[in-house]
């Protein structure tokens, strides 16, 4: 009991320390935003520009000249776009007063002659305001409000204008300097990061850095390509419709798409408002809406899945949570950097011990393996979803693989939990009952000639050879014996689904059948093979006892033991079973089928020449 209490105390301390550490990290990110944001921006731009620097270096150019050419070209492109934007924005500002009458006319048309819906909304708002604040307050606020304008001095005007401009230019200069430094010294920085995170694991740290850099670089390059193409298409479409300053709106739309979740709705609203303000009728706004919606659907559902694929390794929920978190922490810049930063966290979780939480919570890999998901759905008494998972697996792999890769692992988990009292007996019975129903619904596949074995004349008919097939139409009879309980019966049920398409009949005895009754049935049925199924950790002694009894009474009988699941000292266990009288020991159902069918075929071909054995029932004690 003291050990349990100590373990709980240790777990509580770990949780408390983890929470305190997370709070400290978030506080440090918030307080250090003035330094961390330029560094993060520079790192992201370094990922974008590094491939171009490497290409120039491969042509024989030095590192520093390549960095200067790439950074200067990028600055000129950004400056050129910025100059065009400023020019068109100034032109738009001078034209906006001319759109005032058009906007007023459309609002009047929407209101109608008597005000219509919008007038009702305005009246309802006024009534609510009067009920809360009083009508006199609203009327007095309109009649008695005085606006006092104080004209700032010349120095104050210069400071108000020049201050933000100088601050912005200094910010840009800092980012550009950091980008150039990181491009020139990227190997040195990489080595320092490896030294910092190494802790004796150079291989893992190197793989983590390479993985993160490849994912982030690919994501950013693809995003630049897609958003540039989107903005260019919007600009050309707006120009064809007749929207003024189409280049400006296309550039702003492409830029806004870099902001996850927020950029696209803002861009759509911006385009619709501009089209409504510019044109006197509703035809052009509708065309603008159709253009944006069509391009967005094509980009989001065709181009982005095709080009991105799983390059980021993030789940959709993780992208949304990351966008909210980084936007809250660093504002719009945080929203822009949310995906690259989260990718780095996921990669760290894959390679750094203790940070697996990020990979599990943020990664796009399935949180549970299919067998565990299947078993969990059975535990939750949701057989419909469990069957849906089986059908999903059947669409991507051959049906016979479903037994070994999905159903059997779930059966092993259930048997283990039952053995260790984690699964109550009544729940285990219900689970096995549902599993039996699902086994019957798994699609079967007809045996091929290779699975059935080659006939003696080489014609590929195998177990379906007419000389080997009995009157019942089956090549032979296999007797299935569960070693201990109903879990072993389910193994044989799965085996029956696999071998019956090969025209082999499997008769399954009950788990309650005694050894003497098994001997009697063998004497009556004269099966080609006796299959004894068992799951670890128990049942081995029963299997060995039954093998010895069968071998003593039927020296020529073929005995196969199916021992599934993880087995400690597997080779030692196999040797003990062979010494007890087993002919073959298998560890999977597909292996069992491949070993069983030739034995059945051989027994069927030799049966006419074999004398029938007498039942050992009279010799049993």
Secondary structure, 3 states (H helix, E strand, C coil): CHHHHHHHHHHHHHHHHHHHHHHHHHHHHHHCHHHHHHHHHHHHHHHHHHHHHHHHHHCCCCHHHHHHHHHHHHHHHHHHHHHHHHHHHHHHHHHHHHHHHHHHHHHHHHHCCCCHHHHHHHHHHHHHHHHHHCHHHHHHHHHCCCCCCCCCCHHHHHHHHHHHHHHHHHHHHHHHHHHHHHHHCHHHHHHHHHHHHCCCCHHHHHHHHHHHHHHHHHHHHHHHHHHHHHHHHHHHHHHHHCCCCHHHHHHHHHHHCCCCCHHHHHHHHHHHHHHHHHCCCCHHHHHHHHHHHHHHHHHHHHHHHHHHCCCCCECHHHHHHHHHHHHHHHHHHHHHHHHHHHHHHHHHHHHCCCCHHHHHHHECCCCCCHHHHHHHHHHCCCHHHHHHHHHHHHHHCCHHHHHHHHHHHHHHHHHHHHHCCCCCHHHHHHHHHHHHHHHHHCCCCCCCHHHHCCCCCCCCCHHHCCCCCCCCCCCEEEEEEECCCHHHHHHHHHHHHHHHHHCEEEEECCCCCCHHHHHHHHHHHCCCEEEEEEECCCCHHHHHHHHHHHHHHCCCCEEEEEEECCCCCHHHHHHHHHHHCCCEEECCHHHHHHHHHHHHHHHHHHHHHCCCCCCHHHHCC
